[in-house]
Amino acid sequence: MKSLGARLALLLLTAIVLVVITSSFVASLVMRGPRPEITMEPMARQLSILAKFAETDRAAAISAGVVIAPVPASGPRDDGLSDFLRESLQRTGDVREAIVSRHPRGATTASVRLPDDNWMVMQISELGPPPGGWKILAGWLGLIITGSVLVSIFAASKIMKPLRLLERASTEIGPDGTLPHVPETGPGEIRVTARALNELSARVKAATESRMRLVAAAGHDLRTPMTRMRLRAEFIKDDEDRQKWLADLEELDTIADSAIGLVREEISRDSLQCIRLDTIVADIVTELTSMDMDIRTGELQPATISAGRLAITRALRNLLINAATHGQSAIVSVTHPGDKVVVTIVDTGPGIPEDRLSQVFEPFFRIDIARQRSFPGAGLGMAIAKEIVSRFEGEITVRNRYPRGLEQVVSFKSRGDRLAG
């Protein structure tokens, strides 16, 4: 039972039930009838008088309602009460055989032996609890427990309501890391927590916007000196030296554009729409193969997800370009296992060292700096793809294949039934 609400309800229920059971037990001790040894002696004195009356004038005793029988009353014998009755008769000075019997209907009968071996039979007061007392107690406790369950659940839900507001707010974190406004209501502790979350969200939003402005300004301001450097590079007479300058400037331009693109993806709020992932993958492959990249399609099962078309296209294009560039050749497939849609990209390259797989989605990640000249780019393609996939509640994993190659797996929740091919 991991839910705080369930634990709180159980605690309240346990406390109420324990209090009720304890109070019921104490009440039963206080309100039960007197002990048999206390009440039996007055009853024995009355039975002794009646027995003596029956001995001296039996006809009058019978006419008065005294029952004389040749045998004791039927029914199970209560040895404890029988002993109490005999001892009480002895204390009154009348030594007689006495038997107490209990009938199935709950009546209690005393049988006292007369000198002629007949028995005087007389019903006596019930000394124990009333018939069906345990059933009444069980019903009482059942009613209390049922009411306690309802009260506990209601009280726990009221107590947990402010916490659920905080929980909902924490699950609605925006792409920029900010929280929706949390109502500052409820108990003092909840109000303080809500106020702290609202202040934290405001600070995070301000920091994100500041970073966006900084990166955008830096990218914009870099372009002016880069343009001047490019113009100056055109006047370099040595062709080889000029090409090196232009290549470096092109790389700087790519890095600036990619950095701005990454920040924009982090705060983007693309509208959701149902898109055919298999169609998007096929279009990307067609586009990249026209650019002489060695990419082929495997199985493309019809699959629909809810996401932004442009953003998903950008993410998958980055992953496929990475596979075709660094992995020599790639095969991409789309499958629909259960309620998920999975895009699998397999290449035939050298893979990534196992100790560096966890860094593959870090910005500006490079396996080998020496290879940077051979493969153009800023090292932000995988980071951008990861940001986009996570935004649409997807998952992306990268693992090595054996004996060689890399496998990139992207999975999304399916937003529609399987479509006919």
C-alpha positions in Angstrom: 0.0 0.0 0.0 2.1 2.9 -1.3 -0.5 5.6 -1.6 -0.4 8.2 1.1 -4.2 8.5 0.9 -4.7 4.8 1.4 -2.4 4.7 4.3 -4.1 7.6 5.9 -7.5 6.1 5.4 -6.3 2.8 6.9 -4.8 4.6 9.9 -8.1 6.4 10.6 -10.1 3.2 10.2 -7.7 1.2 12.5 -7.9 3.9 15.2 -11.7 4.1 15.0 -12.2 0.3 15.1 -9.7 -0.1 18.0 -11.5 2.6 20.0 -14.9 1.0 19.3 -13.8 -2.5 20.2 -12.1 -1.4 23.4 -15.1 0.7 24.5 -17.5 -2.2 23.6 -15.4 -4.6 25.7 -15.3 -2.3 28.7 -19.0 -1.7 28.4 -19.7 -5.4 28.3 -17.7 -5.8 31.5 -19.5 -3.0 33.3 -23.0 -3.7 32.1 -23.1 -7.5 32.3 -25.3 -9.2 34.9 -24.1 -10.1 38.4 -22.0 -13.1 39.0 -23.9 -16.4 39.7 -22.3 -16.9 43.2 -23.8 -13.5 44.3 -27.4 -14.1 43.1 -27.7 -17.8 43.7 -28.0 -17.7 47.5 -31.3 -15.6 47.6 -32.6 -17.9 44.9 -31.6 -21.0 46.9 -33.4 -19.6 49.9 -36.6 -19.3 47.9 -36.2 -22.8 46.5 -35.7 -24.2 50.0 -38.9 -22.6 51.3 -40.9 -23.9 48.3 -39.5 -27.4 48.7 -40.4 -27.5 52.3 -43.9 -26.2 51.5 -44.2 -29.0 48.9 -43.2 -31.5 51.5 -45.8 -30.4 54.1 -48.7 -29.7 51.8 -48.1 -31.0 48.3 -51.7 -30.4 47.1 -51.6 -26.8 48.1 -48.1 -26.4 46.5 -49.3 -27.9 43.2 -52.4 -25.7 43.2 -50.1 -22.7 43.8 -48.1 -23.6 40.6 -45.3 -25.7 42.0 -44.3 -28.4 39.5 -43.6 -31.9 41.0 -42.1 -34.4 38.5 -40.6 -37.9 38.9 -37.4 -36.8 37.0 -35.3 -33.6 36.8 -36.0 -31.2 34.0 -34.7 -32.1 30.6 -32.0 -30.3 28.8 -28.2 -30.0 29.0 -26.9 -29.9 32.6 -25.0 -26.8 33.7 -22.5 -28.3 36.2 -21.2 -24.9 37.3 -24.6 -23.5 38.2 -25.6 -26.8 39.8 -22.6 -26.7 42.1 -23.4 -23.0 43.0 -27.0 -24.0 43.8 -26.1 -27.0 46.0 -23.6 -24.9 47.9 -26.1 -22.1 48.4 -28.7 -24.6 49.7 -26.1 -25.9 52.2 -25.4 -22.4 53.4 -29.1 -22.0 54.2 -29.1 -25.2 56.2 -31.0 -27.3 53.6 -28.9 -30.1 52.1 -30.5 -31.3 48.9 -29.6 -32.6 45.5 -30.0 -29.8 42.9 -29.6 -29.7 39.1 -29.6 -26.7 36.9 -30.6 -27.4 33.2 -30.5 -25.1 30.2 -33.0 -25.6 27.4 -32.2 -24.9 23.7 -34.7 -22.0 23.8 -32.6 -20.2 26.4 -34.7 -21.0 29.5 -32.9 -22.1 32.7 -34.6 -24.6 35.1 -33.7 -25.7 38.6 -34.6 -29.2 39.8 -34.5 -29.9 43.6 -34.9 -33.4 45.0 -37.6 -34.0 47.5 -37.5 -36.7 50.3 -39.8 -39.0 48.3 -37.3 -39.0 45.4 -39.6 -36.7 43.3 -38.3 -33.4 41.9 -39.5 -30.0 42.3 -39.0 -28.3 39.0 -38.9 -24.5 38.7 -37.8 -22.0 36.1 -35.2 -19.5 37.4 -34.0 -16.1 36.1 -31.5 -16.2 33.3 -28.1 -15.2 34.7 -26.1 -15.1 31.5 -26.2 -12.8 28.5 -29.5 -12.5 26.6 -30.0 -15.0 23.7 -28.3 -14.0 20.5 -26.2 -11.4 22.3 -23.1 -12.2 20.2 -25.0 -11.8 17.0 -26.2 -8.4 18.2 -22.6 -7.5 19.1 -21.3 -8.7 15.7 -23.9 -6.7 13.9 -23.1 -3.6 16.0 -19.4 -3.9 15.3 -20.1 -4.5 11.5 -22.2 -1.4 11.3 -19.5 0.6 13.1 -16.7 -0.7 10.9 -18.7 0.0 7.7 -19.4 3.6 8.9 -15.7 4.0 9.9 -14.6 2.9 6.4 -16.8 5.5 4.8 -15.8 8.2 7.2 -12.1 7.4 6.9 -12.1 7.4 3.1 -14.0 10.7 3.1 -11.6 12.3 5.6 -8.5 11.0 3.8 -9.8 12.4 0.4 -10.3 15.8 2.0 -6.9 15.8 3.6 -5.2 14.6 0.4 -7.0 17.1 -1.9 -4.3 19.8 -1.6 -1.5 17.2 -2.1 -3.2 15.9 -5.2 -3.2 19.5 -6.6 0.5 19.6 -6.1 0.9 16.1 -7.7 -1.1 17.2 -10.7 1.0 20.4 -11.0 4.2 18.4 -10.9 3.1 16.1 -13.7 2.2 19.1 -16.0 5.7 20.5 -16.2 6.0 22.4 -19.5 8.8 21.9 -22.1 10.5 24.9 -20.7 10.6 23.3 -17.2 7.9 25.6 -15.7 4.9 24.5 -13.7 1.3 25.7 -14.0 0.2 28.0 -11.3 -0.6 26.1 -8.1 -3.5 27.5 -6.0 -2.1 28.7 -2.7 -5.0 27.3 -0.6 -5.5 24.7 2.1 -3.5 24.1 5.3 -0.5 26.3 6.1 2.1 23.7 5.1 0.4 23.2 1.7 0.2 27.0 1.1 3.9 27.3 1.8 4.8 24.5 -0.5 2.5 25.9 -3.3 4.1 29.3 -2.9 7.6 27.9 -3.1 6.6 25.9 -6.3 5.2 29.0 -7.9 8.3 31.0 -7.1 10.5 28.2 -8.4 8.5 28.0 -11.7 8.8 31.8 -12.2 12.6 31.6 -11.7 12.9 28.7 -14.1 10.9 30.5 -16.7 12.9 33.6 -16.3 16.2 31.6 -16.6 14.9 29.7 -19.7 13.9 32.9 -21.4 17.2 34.6 -20.5 19.1 31.6 -22.0 17.0 31.7 -25.1 17.7 35.4 -25.5 21.4 34.9 -24.9 21.8 32.1 -27.4 19.7 33.9 -30.0 21.7 37.1 -29.5 25.0 35.3 -29.6 24.0 33.5 -32.8 22.8 36.8 -34.4 25.9 38.8 -33.3 28.3 36.1 -34.5 26.9 36.3 -38.0 28.2 39.9 -38.6 31.9 39.2 -37.9 31.6 35.8 -39.6 30.3 37.6 -42.7 33.2 40.0 -42.6 35.6 37.0 -42.2 34.0 35.2 -45.1 34.4 38.2 -47.3 38.1 38.6 -46.3 38.6 34.9 -46.9 37.6 35.3 -50.5 40.6 37.5 -51.1 43.1 34.9 -49.9 45.2 34.0 -52.9 46.1 30.5 -51.7 43.2 28.2 -52.8 43.9 25.6 -50.1 44.2 28.1 -47.3 41.1 29.9 -48.5 39.0 26.6 -48.5 40.2 25.9 -44.9 39.0 29.4 -43.8 35.6 28.9 -45.5 35.2 25.4 -44.1 35.8 26.7 -40.5 33.4 29.6 -41.0 30.8 27.1 -42.3 31.3 25.0 -39.3 30.8 28.0 -37.0 27.6 28.9 -38.8 26.3 25.3 -38.4 27.1 25.3 -34.7 25.3 28.6 -34.1 22.2 27.5 -36.0 22.2 24.1 -34.2 22.5 25.7 -30.8 19.6 28.0 -31.5 17.6 25.1 -32.9 18.2 23.0 -29.7 17.0 25.8 -27.4 13.9 26.3 -29.6 13.1 22.6 -29.4 13.3 22.7 -25.6 10.6 25.4 -25.3 8.6 24.5 -28.3 4.9 23.7 -27.9 3.9 22.2 -31.2 0.1 21.4 -31.6 -0.7 17.7 -31.5 -2.1 15.9 -34.5 -2.6 12.3 -35.6 0.2 11.5 -38.0 1.2 8.4 -40.0 4.7 7.5 -38.8 5.3 5.0 -41.5 4.6 7.6 -44.2 6.9 10.1 -42.6 9.7 7.6 -42.4 9.2 6.6 -46.1 9.3 10.3 -47.1 12.5 10.9 -45.2 14.2 7.9 -46.7 13.2 9.1 -50.2 14.7 12.5 -49.4 18.0 11.2 -48.0 18.5 8.6 -50.7 18.2 11.4 -53.3 21.2 12.9 -51.5 23.2 9.7 -52.1 22.9 8.4 -48.5 22.8 4.6 -48.2 19.5 4.2 -46.4 16.9 1.4 -47.0 13.5 0.7 -45.6 12.6 -2.5 -43.9 9.1 -3.4 -42.7 6.9 -0.3 -42.5 3.7 -1.3 -40.7 0.9 1.4 -40.8 1.0 3.2 -37.5 -0.5 6.4 -36.1 0.8 8.6 -33.2 -0.2 11.9 -31.8 2.6 14.5 -32.2 3.9 17.4 -34.2 4.6 16.5 -37.8 7.5 18.9 -38.4 9.2 18.1 -35.1 9.0 14.3 -35.5 10.2 14.6 -39.1 13.2 16.7 -37.8 14.0 14.2 -35.1 13.9 11.1 -37.3 15.8 12.8 -40.1 18.6 13.6 -37.6 18.7 10.0 -36.4 18.8 8.6 -40.0 21.5 11.1 -41.1 23.5 10.1 -38.1 23.2 6.4 -39.0 24.0 6.9 -42.6 26.9 9.3 -42.0 28.6 7.6 -39.1 27.3 4.1 -39.7 28.1 3.8 -43.4 24.6 2.4 -44.3 21.3 2.1 -42.5 18.0 0.2 -42.5 14.9 1.7 -40.9 11.7 -0.2 -40.0 8.4 0.7 -38.3 6.5 -1.9 -36.3 3.3 -1.8 -34.2 3.7 -4.2 -31.2 0.6 -3.9 -28.9 -0.1 -0.4 -28.0 3.3 1.0 -29.0 4.8 2.2 -32.3 8.5 1.4 -32.6 11.0 2.9 -35.1 14.2 0.8 -35.4 17.3 2.2 -37.2 20.1 -0.3 -37.7 23.5 0.7 -39.2 26.7 -1.2 -40.1 29.2 1.2 -38.6 31.8 0.7 -35.9 29.3 1.5 -33.1 30.0 3.5 -30.0 32.3 2.4 -27.1 30.2 1.0 -24.3 31.6 3.4 -21.7 30.4 6.4 -23.9 26.9 5.2 -24.8 25.4 7.2 -21.9 26.8 10.4 -23.5 25.4 10.0 -26.9 22.5 12.5 -26.3 24.7 15.2 -24.7 25.0 18.4 -26.8 28.2 18.6 -28.9 29.0 15.0 -28.3 31.7 13.6 -30.5 33.1 10.0 -30.4 36.4 11.1 -31.8 37.4 14.7 -32.2 39.8 13.7 -34.9 36.9 12.5 -37.1 35.1 15.8 -36.8 36.6 17.0 -40.1 35.4 13.9 -41.9 31.8 14.2 -40.7 30.2 17.7 -40.8 27.8 18.8 -38.1 27.8 20.4 -34.7 27.1 17.3 -32.6 23.6 18.5 -31.7 21.5 16.2 -33.9 21.1 13.5 -31.4 20.4 16.0 -28.6 17.7 17.7 -30.6 16.1 14.3 -31.5 16.1 13.3 -27.9 14.4 16.5 -26.9 11.7 16.2 -29.5 10.9 12.5 -28.8 10.7 13.1 -25.0 8.3 16.1 -25.6 5.8 13.7 -27.3 6.1 11.1 -24.4 8.3 8.9 -26.5 11.5 7.0 -25.6 14.7 6.6 -27.4 17.5 4.1 -26.7 20.8 3.4 -28.4 22.7 0.1 -28.1 25.6 -1.6 -29.9 25.0 -4.6 -32.2 27.4 -7.5 -32.5 29.7 -8.0 -34.2 29.3 -4.4 -35.3 26.8 -1.7 -35.9 24.5 0.5 -33.8 20.8 0.2 -33.2 18.6 3.2 -32.4 15.1 2.4 -31.1 12.4 5.1 -30.9 9.0 4.2 -29.3 5.8 6.1 -29.0 2.4 5.4 -27.6 0.0 4.4 -30.3 -2.9 6.9 -30.8 -5.0 4.7 -33.1 -5.8 1.2 -34.2 -3.8 -0.6 -36.7 -4.5 0.7 -40.2 -5.1 -1.4 -43.2 -2.1 -1.6 -45.5 
